[in-house]
């Protein structure tokens, strides 16, 4: 199965790579023969979902546009609107790789790292046409393989800072810092302004980077190393937790950083010498194995910080739980089971909006090659609320919506949760953007994106842009969905 899958993707990349014959190609789609309707449901009427927002991090791009999970708290909640479903327009662009994390610079241009089979590239795009405006190739991977399409290290968890610099973990165990500038005609250009050698063994992969409130850059590796970088001096300090890490990190205003490993949740803080130290460690329940749909045998979630001194993850128990802890000392506030026993797993961060958490089920998703078998994944989308007194939690609703792998987002402006759903039709996959009412869990509308492997969402986020459009990473590029003008 692996060789045919690789052959299909290589043919797609070779056949549709940009050339003189293609000004800028769209994603190649498999014919569905009308087996899936283009649109189902009704356009939504905005129903705002009020919630306290994460504080603006002084060293991140403004608002909800700095990293894969929007902000420093990793809330995946956007204060602005998303599409309401009014005569939706779909546009795609082919980049021969997955343009997952989407950020926006101060001029509103889209900034993404597109991960190809051989190497990632930092790309600035027009936010409407999705055409490239500037590109900067990043260090190549050790070898080109389909495994690279399910490997978030080497660029997936980058961030855009407050001065339009992209800080990117690279495949050669460095931090690449690239500034977005304008030439005399106002066109963007990308200038490398830093390359920090982290001094890691070749076996390590840098998963994610984030700045703390003092501007110190933190990084984590697959082997459990947590490190800091002082940009002014280039000094790198490291601590080994001895546990695997495959997700990003959250930061708060008091200088703390939250890291989830395949065994525990950590609150950490840098000492006077910059060395990361453990404030507390909370071990979560686990079955001790990697469930289908996960990157490792652990939580699968980036920590999500909530107002009131709380932080939340999922565990790796069976059934899987949403678990909330107190920031003050790591005490468990509550643990709520979600999804059916033997059919619950996630490898995406929780949505956090005030006391509300939303979690999606990724159980059974097996990456691009697994998708080629047309195997169905387990459905499930659930909302868990922390009690008003912050001493417990309850399951508000759980619905059989299928979001196999997307990093879902909530619009606080209109009360819709957005995710990418998958159906089997005409002997292929049909991928759609689905909107769900956060109050009830009821599906509101679904808009078809396209059919076939090129539109596979493959763990990429839904990103709600400054103009209310939704941007969706796809296996071979990116898709934009917007209401009609």
C-alpha positions, 0 to 999 in steps of 0.5 A: 500500500505504501508504494502505490500511495507514494506513486499517486502523490508523486504523479500529482506533484509532477503533473501539477507543479507550477510552470509556464503553462500554469500561471498558478494552478488550483488543487487537482480534484477527483470527480465525484459525479454529483455523489456529494452535494456542493452545499447542505444546510442553511446560512447562519445568523450570527449569535455571538458567544461572549468569552474572555480573550487571551491577553495580547502577547507583547512578542506575538503578532496581534490578535488571533493571527500568530500561530496554529492555535491563534494566540499565546493561550492556544485557545483556537477561538477567534474574536472575529467572524467566519463564513456564515454560509451565504453563497459560499465561494471556494478557491484553492491553490496548489503548492506541492505541499501542505500549507497548514499553519496560517498567520497574517502579517501587519499588512494582512498578507497570508504567511504560511510554512508549506511542507513538501515531501523534500523540504518546507518553505515559508511563503507569503500569499495574497489573502484573496487569490492565494498566489505566492508573493514571496518564498523562502526555502527552509532546510531540507529534510534528511530524506523525502518520504510520505512520513514527512507529511505527518511530521510536524517538526521542521516548520509546522509549529512556527510563529509570527512575532509582533515585528513580522518576523517568522520564527521557525524550527528547522529540519537541521535542528536550528531556529530560522528567523525570517523578516517580512519586509517591503521593497520600494514598490510595496512588494514583500520580500523575505530576509533571513536575519537569524539562524540559531544552532540549538546543539541537539543530537541528530536523533532530535527533531524540533517540534515547536517554538514560542516566546515567553512574555519576556521575549525568550524563545522556548523550544521543545523536541520529540525526545523531550528536551525543553530549551530556551534561546536568548536572542541577544546573546545566542545562549541556548539552555536546555532541560530534558524531561525524558518523555516524548513531545509531539505538540506545541506549548502554551504561555501565560503572562507570568512567564510560565510555559505549559508542555504536555508530554506522552505522560504528563502535563508540566508547568515550567519557568526559566531560571535567572540563568535561562535554564527551564525548570519544572514548577509542577508535573501532573501525570494524566491517565493513559492506556500506554499505547498509541491509538489510531489517529494519534502521533504518539501514545500520549495526550495528543493536545497542546495545552489550552489555558483558560481564564480563572487560573486553569489549563486543559488537555485530553488524557490517553485513557479509554474512554478518553477524558477532557482534564482540567488542572489548576495553574497554581499547583497542578491539582485536577479540577475535573475529568470528563469522559468523551466518546465511546470506549475503544473509539476515542482519540485526538491529536488536536488542541481543545478549543477554549472559550471562557469556561467552554472546551470543545474537543473533536474525535480523530480516532481511526485517521491514519494519515494520507496513506490510510485515507487512500484505503477509504477506511471510515473514522470514528465520529464525535464532537463534544463540548465540556463546560467548567462549572461557574465555581471552577470546582467541576465540569460537565458534558454539555453535548456530544454529537456524531460529527466527523472531523477526522484530523482538522484543528477546529476553530470557534468564531466568538463573533458568530458562535460557529465551530468550523472543521473539515469533514470527510465522506466516502463517495464515488470511490474516493474521499469528499472533503468539506468545511462544516459549521456547527452551532457551539451552543447546541452541537447542531450542524448548520451547513456544509460546503464541499471543498473537493474530492481526492487526496489533494484536498485531504486536510491531514491535521491542518487547522481551519484559520479564520482570517481578518476578513472573515474568510476560512483558510484550510490547509490541504495535503497539496496546498491551501483552500479559501472559503468565503461568503459571497460579497 
